[in-house]
Structures are given as C-alpha cells and as structure tokens.
C-alpha cells in the first residue's frame, strides 16, 4: 500500500476507512490516486531504466546467428510475435500481476522471497534466531495464520525442515539467483552504453569499433567514479529522461508502422509464432536467446526495490503496475512493432544498427543523445541494485563485510560500497574491451536473465504454498506454466554458452563460492559458540563477585550469541582475573525481515541475580537496514537498562520468567526521564537545575533527551558527555542501589570487549573442509573489514580477546 502522504498525513488505510471524514470521501481518494501517479512517475527512472534500453539490441541479437538467412517479412513478423507474447506473459502477467504481490513488507527480490519462506515455513539455515523475533510487527504477513496442511504439503514441509541438505540447496539456489543479479551489475552497463554509442557508426562512418569501445569505456569509468558522490543530486532527472525516451520509442514505433508496413499489426496473433518455428526449426529455437533480451531488467520488476533508491524506494505494487501497463508496456510494444515493420521492408538493412537506421535522419542526433542518457540511467539503477544486494547478503551472513557509505544524510538507504564499486568497474571494462561486441555480451546477458527468472519461479511456487497458503495444485499450475516456458528460453541461452554465455555462469560460480564459504564459516563459528558457551549455573555458583576482582566501569562484551554467555568471557577472566563492575553482553544480530522499527529494535534483559550486575542487550536489524554510526550508544544503553530495571521492579511480566537468565523485554528509546529514574546533567550544570528539569510535565525533560539523541545524527562527530544522577523519589532501595551502581560504573568509563577469533578445521576433517575453512574462509576474513570497524566501536576503548576455534 502507498506510504502516507507527506502533506496531508493520510495513509491508504485512512483512504479506505475514511479517516478524518466519511468513508469514500472524494478528497481522500484524490490524495490516494495522486500518490499512486507520483510514485509511478518516479518508478520509471529507477525500476524500468534497464528494460527501456532493450530495443537497442533485441533484434540484433536475435538475428545474429544463422537466422539471418531467414530475414524476410514472415520471419520478422514471427520474431515480433515472439517478443510481444514474451513481454505479455513474463513481465506483464508473471511479474507485474503475480510476483509483485509477494513483497516482503514492500521489499522484493530473491532474498525477499527467501525471507518470507524462512519466517513462515522455518526453512532457515541462519543461526541465532529467537522466539522474540517472531513478535516483530513485520515478521508475519498481515492475515497470516498457521493452519493444518494437506498430507502432500505436510510431507514436503517436514522434509525441508528435517533435512539440512534440502535447506542448504534452497540457500544455494537463492545465492545463485543473487549472484546472477550481481552479474547483471557487470553486464548491464557494458551492454547498454556500448549499444547506445554504436549508433555513432550509422552517420559517422569514420568511427571504428575500437573508437566506439574507447568512448564506451570512458563513459563507464566516469559513471563508476561518480558513484561515491551519490545519486540523490541527479536522481530527479532519472524519471524525465526515461519517460522522454519511452515516449520517443513509442512515437518512432508508430511512425515506422505507418510509413513502412501497417500489416505488422497482424503479428500480434500467435499464429505467426507457429509459422516461425515451422520455417526456421532449430535456428529459430536458438534465436530465443536474443528474444530473451526483451525481458532484461524484469528481474528488477520482481526484485523491485533491489534497484530502488531510498528516496524513491517506497514504491508500491499499484504504482509499478500503473507505470508498466500505462507507459512502459505499450511504448515497448509499439517500438518492437515499428522495428519489425522497418525490417520487413528493408531486407538489405544492416541488422546491427536496425534501431538507429529506423530513425528519421532529422531527429537522429537528439534521439542518440537521449538513448545515451537512458543507457546511463539504466546502468545506474543496476549498479545501485548491486550495492543493495551485497548489503542484504552481508546482513544475512552470506557475504564478507565490506564498507558501506551513506551518500545522503537526508535520505536513509542511499549507499555506496567502494570495494564492490571498483570490482564492478574493473569487470565491466574488461568485458567491454574483451568482447567488443554487443552480440557476445547479449548472449551472456540473456543467460543471466534466464537464470534469475527460473530461480524466481521456483521460489514463488513455494511462497504460493507456504506463505499465501493456497492449494498445492495452484502452485503446481504456476510452476508448470512458467517453469516450462522459461526452461525453453534457458535451453536456448545454454546453446550460446560458448559464444559468451559462459561469462555469467563463471561470475555466478565465483560469487556463490564466496558467499557459501563465508556463510559456512560464520555458521560453524556460531555453532562452536553455542556448544561451548559458559554455563549459567556455574556463573551463579561463583557468587556476585564471579570469583574475580570487579573493577569500576562498564564492560560491553560483544558476542554473536543472543542467549547464554560466550566462551570469550571465561577465556578473558582465566587470563586476566578481573572484570568491570557492570557487564553488558551486546549482540548485534540480523533478523529475516527487511526493516526493524526503532521501537522494536532493542531487547534488554538480565543475566543472573540482581547482585551480579550482568545484563544483555540485543540490537536487531533487518537485511535492508544499515548500521549507522551511533555516537551516543553508551548513554542510550544506560537509559535503556535503567528503564528495564524500573519495568522489572514494577512487576512487568515481560521482564522475568523465573530462570537464571530472565526473559528479555523490548525497551524503546526513553522519551521521558521519569521512566528511567535517572537525571541528566550537562557538564557544569547545577544539579538543582537538572532535578528541576526532571519534574513531571516540565518540557526541559524532553528537551534534554532530545538534545542527547541529536548526538546520534551524522552531523555530530564526537560523543556527548553527560552526567547521570539517580532521582531521589525511589521507594525501592534495591532499585536505587542498582541504578547508583550503574551510574557510578558509567562515570568510571566504558570498555568494549570483542572476540578476535580464528576458526580452523580439525586434523580429522576432509581435504575439502580444510581448504574451505583454513584457506578460503581465512583469506576472506583477513581481507574483509574487521568486526570492530563494522560495529563502529571506538578503538581507544577496544579490548580484543584472541581465540582459536577448531570446527
């Protein structure tokens, strides 16, 4: 559903229920439709930039092989009929009207489909999941209720849940689909820019192929070098460029139909497809690899927000459907029909430049300029999508940690990764220089597109059954229709593996290997932590001092365990028998949802009795969330622990379940100091003023918290120094004592303790496992960003504890 209107504050729910007035108020519907049209306009420049450039190379790639000897009117009309029905069945019917409905709280793509299956059908290999995660508002789809499955579905569910190999296969399939989309991030810029510049050879015969390649490489280098500036400064131009380009495509198509061959409209009938295969046979089947390029970019219709920027990113299914049905689909159909009309009456035309040769001479140069701009916009969308996919893989523990930079302070979600950007640039330039021909790149491009479509179809069939809870027969029908249809295209693309189709397979295998090795090493490390965590009963038997010297200060122990005490704690106290007065075990974990709301992000709990002064804080984030620098985490954490202590003393049932490690409670960011029992005093401020500011109803209380929280914004580089005091109105002496100890420890200083662990395969392990753990994973771990940097931990307060894990 569309987001709330920024001016009126109305959401789609308000429109439907008539909030603020009678249901069906015309003013509310007007706001709703205005929003849909605005988002549809914006989506043209982000979602469909790649798809809109496909007319530059579809016919060239289709007739590139032996099909060229059939280049007559009937064959050309058969090719157009194939293109038309392919656009109608796959992008329009499958993606726009079916797959778009399988969004994950507004997010799309292979990881979104996998995330839905993980949450609703328990197919995850991801460790560290808690029952508390299922209480997140975004965890289940609205209206989802578990009910009894049919015998077939029950058997399938139990098979997938019980057999790790089946879930591993599902994960590898998802990683393969994501790798193919990353491969598109390499192929799309090369294909689009090289195709647009090839038009210079139509009216500039002096330009050679080498000069076109040099021009393309120059533009590509500039495109990748400008990534670190972000796209928000020029993003407002994306939609107008693509819309003008699409309108030009439609107008040129109509012109060519009228001027060259109006009879081409008859090719809308599937009869011409039958005649096409009767005449061409095997050559026609192989040519499907070129027809496949008419759908390039449609992975991003299904993967919607994988290619969306955050400022334009909350597109809705309605807006994307309106844009595709109202503008993209008719303009593309008219353009392909126009090119077919021109080709059918120009048998001697150079098929390599059919698009540019069909343009009237008077408007050739303006069209060439707009085509180049559209190619750049389409390339930018795919590059941004690649950054987004890498971020998702990293959040789910399937990709080594890389640097993520926010390119906009105002707009959350616009990101840039330097390492990934330079890798993409080098690969893109190498492909452009190495292949030098859009036909070979098109063969690789089609291979990647076919693979992504097939993976999406398989995942979508499972979503229909396990998430939407429709009948197994409906899922089987969906799978039979689209899987067979796409398998035919995939088989044609496989025939072109020797002519460039090997490239996306090679790239995908490399990316899948990196992803799976990293996921395997991370998972085995977590399993070791779970199996070797410190017994809470043993800690309880040590008493409040834990058998060590408790020194003043707060110790923040970072761990990947959401429950229990990690082995690094016992390793630390064994070698240095002293620890801080207050211990907080901090776990930053990813949950399989796209975004976690701020008010649900933090779980706070207690470990052991009150006298132990041991707490746990779990910071949850979704796979689309980015960990930003938190310059006031220490003060914020003290306030959350203080509020938890108050909740526990008040008898909140969420805070304790009678075990040694009490139940954790969601603690939102305190908006009122009275809920924490603490006072905040600025350095140099009189304590009497601070106490007066904490009085009930005094706005200075909220201003103090607001000012402190402003320190978390990117504009504040230093950590805010404040003084905490315990309020006098506490009636429970135990609460006052605990808060006093917390404040005293905070003033003494905060230290960050982080495990610097290495994993090695046991001597009895297989050769493959030793290579994966000791060589591949160790290499990736050594060359990725360290956990301290990824977690924004200040180095001046960091203590690292080294350990070796034998798995």
MORA-V471963 format. One record per residue. N is the residue number from 1. OMEGA is omega in whole degrees, -180 to 180 (none if undefined). NEAR is the number of other ideal C-beta (glycine too) atoms within 12 Angstrom. Layout:
BEGIN
n=(N & N)
omega=(OMEGA & OMEGA)
near=(NEAR & NEAR)
END
This chain:
BEGIN
n=(1 & 2 & 3 & 4 & 5 & 6 & 7 & 8 & 9 & 10 & 11 & 12 & 13 & 14 & 15 & 16 & 17 & 18 & 19 & 20 & 21 & 22 & 23 & 24 & 25 & 26 & 27 & 28 & 29 & 30 & 31 & 32 & 33 & 34 & 35 & 36 & 37 & 38 & 39 & 40 & 41 & 42 & 43 & 44 & 45 & 46 & 47 & 48 & 49 & 50 & 51 & 52 & 53 & 54 & 55 & 56 & 57 & 58 & 59 & 60 & 61 & 62 & 63 & 64 & 65 & 66 & 67 & 68 & 69 & 70 & 71 & 72 & 73 & 74 & 75 & 76 & 77 & 78 & 79 & 80 & 81 & 82 & 83 & 84 & 85 & 86 & 87 & 88 & 89 & 90 & 91 & 92 & 93 & 94 & 95 & 96 & 97 & 98 & 99 & 100 & 101 & 102 & 103 & 104 & 105 & 106 & 107 & 108 & 109 & 110 & 111 & 112 & 113 & 114 & 115 & 116 & 117 & 118 & 119 & 120 & 121 & 122 & 123 & 124 & 125 & 126 & 127 & 128 & 129 & 130 & 131 & 132 & 133 & 134 & 135 & 136 & 137 & 138 & 139 & 140 & 141 & 142 & 143 & 144 & 145 & 146 & 147 & 148 & 149 & 150 & 151 & 152 & 153 & 154 & 155 & 156 & 157 & 158 & 159 & 160 & 161 & 162 & 163 & 164 & 165 & 166 & 167 & 168 & 169 & 170 & 171 & 172 & 173 & 174 & 175 & 176 & 177 & 178 & 179 & 180 & 181 & 182 & 183 & 184 & 185 & 186 & 187 & 188 & 189 & 190 & 191 & 192 & 193 & 194 & 195 & 196 & 197 & 198 & 199 & 200 & 201 & 202 & 203 & 204 & 205 & 206 & 207 & 208 & 209 & 210 & 211 & 212 & 213 & 214 & 215 & 216 & 217 & 218 & 219 & 220 & 221 & 222 & 223 & 224 & 225 & 226 & 227 & 228 & 229 & 230 & 231 & 232 & 233 & 234 & 235 & 236 & 237 & 238 & 239 & 240 & 241 & 242 & 243 & 244 & 245 & 246 & 247 & 248 & 249 & 250 & 251 & 252 & 253 & 254 & 255 & 256 & 257 & 258 & 259 & 260 & 261 & 262 & 263 & 264 & 265 & 266 & 267 & 268 & 269 & 270 & 271 & 272 & 273 & 274 & 275 & 276 & 277 & 278 & 279 & 280 & 281 & 282 & 283 & 284 & 285 & 286 & 287 & 288 & 289 & 290 & 291 & 292 & 293 & 294 & 295 & 296 & 297 & 298 & 299 & 300 & 301 & 302 & 303 & 304 & 305 & 306 & 307 & 308 & 309 & 310 & 311 & 312 & 313 & 314 & 315 & 316 & 317 & 318 & 319 & 320 & 321 & 322 & 323 & 324 & 325 & 326 & 327 & 328 & 329 & 330 & 331 & 332 & 333 & 334 & 335 & 336 & 337 & 338 & 339 & 340 & 341 & 342 & 343 & 344 & 345 & 346 & 347 & 348 & 349 & 350 & 351 & 352 & 353 & 354 & 355 & 356 & 357 & 358 & 359 & 360 & 361 & 362 & 363 & 364 & 365 & 366 & 367 & 368 & 369 & 370 & 371 & 372 & 373 & 374 & 375 & 376 & 377 & 378 & 379 & 380 & 381 & 382 & 383 & 384 & 385 & 386 & 387 & 388 & 389 & 390 & 391 & 392 & 393 & 394 & 395 & 396 & 397 & 398 & 399 & 400 & 401 & 402 & 403 & 404 & 405 & 406 & 407 & 408 & 409 & 410 & 411 & 412 & 413 & 414 & 415 & 416 & 417 & 418 & 419 & 420 & 421 & 422 & 423 & 424 & 425 & 426 & 427 & 428 & 429 & 430 & 431 & 432 & 433 & 434 & 435 & 436 & 437 & 438 & 439 & 440 & 441 & 442 & 443 & 444 & 445 & 446 & 447 & 448 & 449 & 450 & 451 & 452 & 453 & 454 & 455 & 456 & 457 & 458 & 459 & 460 & 461 & 462 & 463 & 464 & 465 & 466 & 467 & 468 & 469 & 470 & 471 & 472 & 473 & 474 & 475 & 476 & 477 & 478 & 479 & 480 & 481 & 482 & 483 & 484 & 485 & 486 & 487 & 488 & 489 & 490 & 491 & 492 & 493 & 494 & 495 & 496 & 497 & 498 & 499 & 500 & 501 & 502 & 503 & 504 & 505 & 506 & 507 & 508 & 509 & 510 & 511 & 512 & 513 & 514 & 515 & 516 & 517 & 518 & 519 & 520 & 521 & 522 & 523 & 524 & 525 & 526 & 527 & 528 & 529 & 530 & 531 & 532 & 533 & 534 & 535 & 536 & 537 & 538 & 539 & 540 & 541 & 542 & 543 & 544 & 545 & 546 & 547 & 548 & 549 & 550 & 551 & 552 & 553 & 554 & 555 & 556 & 557 & 558 & 559 & 560 & 561 & 562 & 563 & 564 & 565 & 566 & 567 & 568 & 569 & 570 & 571 & 572 & 573 & 574 & 575 & 576 & 577 & 578 & 579 & 580 & 581 & 582 & 583 & 584 & 585 & 586 & 587 & 588 & 589 & 590 & 591 & 592 & 593 & 594 & 595 & 596 & 597 & 598 & 599 & 600 & 601 & 602 & 603 & 604 & 605 & 606 & 607 & 608 & 609 & 610 & 611 & 612 & 613 & 614 & 615 & 616 & 617 & 618 & 619 & 620 & 621 & 622 & 623 & 624 & 625 & 626 & 627 & 628 & 629 & 630 & 631 & 632 & 633 & 634 & 635 & 636 & 637 & 638 & 639 & 640 & 641 & 642 & 643 & 644 & 645 & 646 & 647 & 648 & 649 & 650 & 651 & 652 & 653 & 654 & 655 & 656 & 657 & 658 & 659 & 660 & 661 & 662 & 663 & 664 & 665 & 666 & 667 & 668 & 669 & 670 & 671 & 672 & 673 & 674 & 675 & 676 & 677 & 678 & 679 & 680 & 681 & 682 & 683 & 684 & 685 & 686 & 687 & 688 & 689 & 690 & 691 & 692 & 693 & 694 & 695 & 696 & 697 & 698 & 699 & 700 & 701 & 702 & 703 & 704 & 705 & 706 & 707 & 708 & 709 & 710 & 711 & 712 & 713 & 714 & 715 & 716 & 717 & 718 & 719 & 720 & 721 & 722 & 723 & 724 & 725 & 726 & 727 & 728 & 729 & 730 & 731 & 732 & 733 & 734 & 735 & 736 & 737 & 738 & 739 & 740 & 741 & 742 & 743 & 744 & 745 & 746 & 747 & 748 & 749 & 750 & 751 & 752 & 753 & 754 & 755 & 756 & 757 & 758 & 759 & 760 & 761 & 762 & 763 & 764 & 765 & 766 & 767 & 768 & 769 & 770 & 771 & 772 & 773 & 774 & 775 & 776 & 777 & 778 & 779 & 780 & 781 & 782 & 783 & 784 & 785 & 786 & 787 & 788 & 789 & 790 & 791 & 792 & 793 & 794 & 795 & 796 & 797 & 798 & 799 & 800 & 801 & 802 & 803 & 804 & 805 & 806 & 807)
omega=(-177 & 177 & 180 & 179 & -174 & -179 & -176 & -177 & -179 & 174 & 177 & 177 & 177 & -179 & -176 & -177 & 180 & 179 & 179 & -179 & -179 & 179 & -179 & 178 & -178 & 179 & 179 & 178 & 179 & 178 & -179 & -179 & 177 & 178 & -180 & 180 & 178 & 179 & 176 & 177 & -179 & -177 & -179 & -177 & -175 & -175 & -169 & -180 & -180 & -178 & -175 & -180 & -178 & 177 & 180 & -170 & -176 & -177 & 178 & -179 & -178 & -178 & -174 & -176 & -178 & 178 & -177 & 180 & 176 & -172 & 174 & -173 & -176 & 179 & 179 & 179 & 175 & 177 & 178 & 179 & 176 & -180 & -178 & -177 & 174 & 176 & -177 & -175 & -174 & -179 & -173 & -174 & -173 & -172 & -172 & -174 & -178 & -172 & 180 & 179 & -179 & 179 & 177 & -177 & 178 & 180 & -177 & 178 & -177 & 180 & 177 & 177 & 179 & 179 & 177 & 180 & 180 & -175 & -174 & -176 & 175 & -180 & -169 & 165 & -177 & 178 & 167 & 178 & -177 & 175 & -180 & 179 & -179 & 178 & 177 & -176 & -177 & -173 & -180 & 176 & 177 & 178 & -178 & 175 & 179 & 177 & -176 & 178 & 171 & -179 & -179 & -179 & 179 & 179 & 180 & 179 & -179 & 179 & -178 & -178 & -174 & -175 & -179 & -179 & 179 & 178 & 175 & 178 & 178 & 179 & -180 & 178 & 178 & 179 & 178 & 177 & 178 & 179 & 178 & 178 & 175 & 175 & 174 & 178 & 175 & -173 & -174 & 179 & -180 & -178 & -175 & -176 & 180 & 179 & -179 & -179 & 178 & 177 & 178 & -179 & -179 & -178 & 176 & -174 & -179 & -178 & 177 & 177 & -180 & 179 & 176 & 179 & 179 & 177 & -180 & -180 & 178 & 179 & -180 & 178 & 178 & -180 & -178 & 180 & -180 & -176 & -175 & 175 & -177 & -177 & -174 & -179 & -178 & -176 & -179 & 178 & -174 & -177 & 178 & -179 & -177 & 180 & 177 & 179 & 180 & 178 & 175 & 178 & 179 & -179 & 178 & 178 & 178 & 180 & -178 & 177 & -177 & -174 & -169 & -173 & 178 & -179 & -177 & 179 & 178 & -178 & 174 & 178 & 178 & 177 & -178 & 175 & 178 & 179 & -179 & -178 & 176 & -177 & -171 & 177 & -176 & 179 & 177 & 178 & 179 & -179 & 178 & 176 & 175 & 177 & 179 & -178 & 176 & 180 & 180 & -175 & -180 & 169 & -178 & 169 & 176 & -178 & -178 & -170 & 171 & -179 & -175 & 174 & -176 & -179 & 177 & -161 & -178 & 177 & -180 & 178 & -179 & -177 & 179 & 177 & 179 & -179 & -176 & -177 & -174 & -175 & -171 & -176 & -179 & 180 & 179 & 179 & 179 & -179 & 178 & 178 & 178 & 177 & 178 & 178 & 179 & -178 & -176 & 179 & 179 & -177 & -180 & -179 & 174 & -174 & -179 & -177 & -173 & -179 & -176 & 178 & 179 & -180 & 174 & -173 & -175 & -176 & -176 & -174 & 174 & 179 & 179 & 179 & -179 & 178 & 179 & 178 & 179 & 178 & 179 & 179 & 178 & 178 & 180 & -180 & -179 & 177 & 178 & 177 & 179 & 175 & -178 & -179 & 178 & 177 & 179 & 179 & 179 & -179 & -179 & 176 & -177 & 179 & 179 & -178 & 177 & -179 & 177 & -177 & 173 & -180 & 179 & 176 & -176 & -172 & 180 & 174 & 176 & -171 & -180 & 179 & -176 & -177 & -179 & -179 & -178 & 176 & 178 & -178 & -179 & 180 & -178 & 178 & 180 & 179 & -180 & -179 & -177 & -178 & 176 & -176 & -179 & 179 & 179 & 178 & 178 & 177 & 177 & -179 & 180 & 178 & 180 & -179 & -180 & 179 & 179 & -179 & -178 & 177 & 179 & 180 & 180 & 179 & -179 & 177 & 178 & 178 & 179 & -176 & -169 & -179 & 178 & 177 & 173 & -175 & 179 & -180 & 179 & 177 & 178 & 177 & 177 & -178 & -178 & -176 & -172 & -179 & 178 & -179 & -178 & 178 & 177 & 178 & 180 & 179 & 177 & 179 & 180 & 178 & -179 & 178 & 179 & -179 & 177 & -180 & 179 & -173 & -180 & 177 & 179 & 179 & -178 & 179 & 178 & -179 & 179 & 179 & 178 & -178 & -175 & 178 & 179 & 179 & 180 & 180 & 179 & -179 & 180 & 176 & 179 & 178 & 177 & 178 & -179 & -177 & -176 & 180 & -174 & 180 & 178 & 178 & 178 & 177 & -180 & -178 & -179 & -178 & -175 & -179 & -178 & 179 & -179 & 177 & 178 & -177 & -180 & 177 & 177 & 176 & 177 & -178 & -180 & -178 & 176 & 179 & 175 & 175 & 178 & -178 & -176 & -178 & -179 & 179 & 179 & 178 & -179 & -175 & 177 & -179 & 178 & -171 & 175 & 179 & -172 & -178 & 177 & 179 & 177 & 176 & -175 & 178 & 175 & -172 & 176 & 176 & -174 & 172 & -177 & -178 & 173 & -180 & -177 & -178 & 178 & -170 & -171 & 170 & -180 & 179 & -179 & 175 & 180 & -180 & -178 & -175 & -177 & -179 & 178 & -176 & 175 & 176 & 177 & 179 & -176 & 176 & 180 & -176 & 175 & 178 & 177 & 179 & 180 & 178 & 180 & -175 & -179 & -177 & -177 & -180 & 179 & 180 & 178 & 179 & 180 & 178 & 179 & 179 & 176 & 179 & 179 & 178 & -179 & 179 & 180 & 177 & 179 & -176 & -179 & -170 & -177 & 175 & 176 & -179 & 178 & 176 & -174 & 178 & -178 & -178 & 174 & -179 & 180 & 178 & -177 & 176 & -179 & -179 & -179 & 180 & -178 & -176 & -179 & 173 & 178 & -180 & 176 & 176 & -179 & 180 & 179 & -179 & 178 & 178 & -180 & 179 & 179 & -180 & -179 & 180 & -177 & 177 & -180 & -177 & -179 & 177 & 180 & 180 & -180 & 178 & -180 & -180 & -180 & -179 & 177 & 180 & -180 & -178 & -177 & -178 & -180 & -175 & -175 & 179 & -176 & 180 & 178 & 178 & 177 & 173 & 179 & 179 & -176 & -170 & 179 & 178 & -180 & -178 & 180 & 178 & -180 & 179 & -178 & 178 & 178 & 178 & 179 & -180 & 179 & 179 & 179 & -180 & 179 & 178 & -179 & 177 & 179 & -180 & -175 & 178 & 176 & -169 & 175 & 175 & 178 & 178 & 177 & -179 & -179 & -177 & 179 & -180 & -180 & 180 & 178 & 179 & -178 & -175 & -173 & -176 & -173 & -179 & 179 & 178 & 180 & -179 & -179 & -173 & 176 & 179 & -180 & -179 & 180 & 179 & -179 & -179 & 178 & -180 & 179 & -176 & -177 & -178 & -173 & 172 & -180 & -179 & -177 & 177 & 175 & 179 & 174 & -174 & none)
near=(24 & 33 & 27 & 21 & 25 & 14 & 10 & 22 & 15 & 29 & 23 & 28 & 19 & 26 & 33 & 17 & 16 & 19 & 23 & 18 & 17 & 13 & 15 & 15 & 20 & 14 & 20 & 29 & 21 & 17 & 29 & 33 & 21 & 22 & 33 & 30 & 23 & 27 & 37 & 33 & 29 & 36 & 46 & 42 & 44 & 50 & 54 & 50 & 49 & 53 & 53 & 49 & 48 & 50 & 51 & 48 & 47 & 47 & 49 & 42 & 49 & 50 & 39 & 33 & 30 & 19 & 35 & 29 & 16 & 31 & 34 & 24 & 28 & 31 & 37 & 44 & 37 & 42 & 49 & 49 & 34 & 46 & 44 & 36 & 31 & 43 & 42 & 28 & 30 & 43 & 45 & 30 & 25 & 34 & 44 & 36 & 24 & 32 & 43 & 41 & 28 & 41 & 37 & 41 & 31 & 33 & 42 & 48 & 49 & 50 & 50 & 46 & 45 & 46 & 42 & 42 & 39 & 38 & 34 & 33 & 36 & 22 & 38 & 32 & 36 & 35 & 29 & 32 & 29 & 27 & 14 & 29 & 32 & 22 & 22 & 28 & 21 & 33 & 31 & 25 & 27 & 13 & 11 & 19 & 11 & 17 & 12 & 10 & 20 & 18 & 11 & 16 & 26 & 19 & 15 & 25 & 28 & 17 & 19 & 28 & 22 & 15 & 17 & 18 & 13 & 21 & 27 & 20 & 19 & 34 & 38 & 29 & 33 & 45 & 39 & 36 & 45 & 50 & 39 & 47 & 50 & 48 & 47 & 54 & 51 & 43 & 52 & 54 & 47 & 49 & 51 & 49 & 48 & 48 & 47 & 41 & 37 & 41 & 39 & 30 & 27 & 27 & 19 & 19 & 11 & 9 & 20 & 15 & 21 & 15 & 19 & 31 & 31 & 22 & 26 & 41 & 29 & 20 & 31 & 41 & 24 & 20 & 39 & 37 & 19 & 22 & 33 & 24 & 20 & 28 & 39 & 27 & 17 & 23 & 31 & 18 & 25 & 39 & 36 & 22 & 33 & 41 & 32 & 27 & 45 & 41 & 26 & 33 & 41 & 29 & 24 & 39 & 34 & 24 & 26 & 36 & 32 & 19 & 19 & 29 & 27 & 19 & 22 & 38 & 24 & 24 & 37 & 26 & 19 & 21 & 17 & 33 & 31 & 17 & 26 & 36 & 28 & 16 & 25 & 32 & 16 & 17 & 28 & 34 & 30 & 34 & 45 & 44 & 46 & 45 & 46 & 50 & 52 & 47 & 44 & 54 & 52 & 45 & 50 & 48 & 50 & 49 & 49 & 49 & 42 & 49 & 47 & 46 & 41 & 34 & 29 & 38 & 39 & 37 & 45 & 37 & 35 & 31 & 41 & 49 & 31 & 29 & 42 & 40 & 28 & 24 & 34 & 44 & 35 & 25 & 35 & 42 & 37 & 35 & 46 & 47 & 43 & 42 & 48 & 50 & 36 & 39 & 42 & 35 & 25 & 25 & 20 & 13 & 28 & 24 & 36 & 29 & 34 & 43 & 41 & 37 & 29 & 40 & 34 & 20 & 14 & 10 & 18 & 24 & 19 & 19 & 34 & 30 & 21 & 33 & 43 & 32 & 33 & 43 & 43 & 38 & 47 & 48 & 47 & 48 & 51 & 48 & 51 & 49 & 48 & 49 & 47 & 46 & 49 & 43 & 44 & 46 & 43 & 40 & 37 & 42 & 36 & 43 & 40 & 33 & 30 & 33 & 27 & 34 & 26 & 26 & 32 & 24 & 19 & 16 & 23 & 24 & 35 & 34 & 41 & 36 & 37 & 22 & 26 & 39 & 37 & 21 & 27 & 42 & 32 & 21 & 35 & 40 & 31 & 22 & 39 & 42 & 24 & 21 & 31 & 26 & 30 & 47 & 34 & 33 & 47 & 49 & 44 & 46 & 53 & 53 & 44 & 50 & 54 & 45 & 41 & 51 & 45 & 36 & 41 & 50 & 39 & 31 & 45 & 42 & 35 & 38 & 40 & 33 & 35 & 37 & 34 & 27 & 27 & 24 & 17 & 25 & 16 & 20 & 31 & 21 & 18 & 33 & 27 & 16 & 22 & 35 & 27 & 18 & 30 & 37 & 22 & 30 & 39 & 34 & 24 & 37 & 45 & 27 & 29 & 39 & 25 & 15 & 26 & 34 & 39 & 23 & 37 & 45 & 28 & 23 & 36 & 36 & 21 & 24 & 39 & 33 & 26 & 35 & 38 & 34 & 35 & 36 & 35 & 35 & 38 & 39 & 32 & 30 & 38 & 34 & 22 & 31 & 34 & 25 & 18 & 25 & 28 & 35 & 18 & 27 & 14 & 19 & 30 & 22 & 17 & 26 & 15 & 20 & 20 & 35 & 19 & 25 & 14 & 29 & 23 & 23 & 29 & 40 & 41 & 40 & 41 & 40 & 42 & 36 & 36 & 35 & 32 & 33 & 39 & 39 & 30 & 37 & 40 & 28 & 27 & 32 & 31 & 18 & 16 & 19 & 17 & 21 & 39 & 37 & 34 & 43 & 41 & 43 & 46 & 41 & 37 & 35 & 39 & 42 & 42 & 48 & 41 & 41 & 35 & 35 & 23 & 24 & 17 & 29 & 33 & 38 & 40 & 43 & 40 & 37 & 37 & 31 & 24 & 27 & 21 & 34 & 33 & 42 & 45 & 43 & 41 & 38 & 38 & 40 & 35 & 38 & 44 & 42 & 34 & 38 & 33 & 25 & 26 & 31 & 24 & 32 & 36 & 38 & 36 & 38 & 36 & 42 & 41 & 39 & 47 & 42 & 38 & 42 & 42 & 37 & 31 & 33 & 26 & 20 & 11 & 23 & 13 & 21 & 30 & 24 & 18 & 9 & 19 & 26 & 31 & 31 & 28 & 38 & 33 & 33 & 39 & 23 & 29 & 35 & 21 & 28 & 39 & 27 & 28 & 41 & 39 & 44 & 37 & 43 & 29 & 22 & 13 & 11 & 21 & 15 & 21 & 14 & 21 & 29 & 25 & 21 & 31 & 35 & 22 & 16 & 12 & 20 & 16 & 25 & 30 & 23 & 19 & 38 & 34 & 21 & 22 & 36 & 26 & 17 & 26 & 27 & 21 & 21 & 12 & 19 & 13 & 12 & 22 & 26 & 22 & 31 & 26 & 38 & 34 & 36 & 32 & 18 & 19 & 25 & 13 & 19 & 13 & 18 & 28 & 24 & 20 & 34 & 38 & 27 & 35 & 44 & 34 & 26 & 35 & 37 & 26 & 20 & 23 & 36 & 34 & 32 & 34 & 36 & 38 & 22 & 33 & 23 & 35 & 25 & 28 & 17 & 12 & 10 & 18 & 13 & 13 & 14 & 24 & 21 & 19 & 29 & 34 & 29 & 19 & 28 & 35 & 26 & 19 & 30 & 28 & 15 & 16 & 27 & 24 & 24 & 28 & 24 & 19 & 26 & 30 & 30 & 29 & 24 & 15 & 12 & 24 & 25 & 30 & 24 & 30 & 16 & 27 & 22 & 34 & 22 & 31)
END
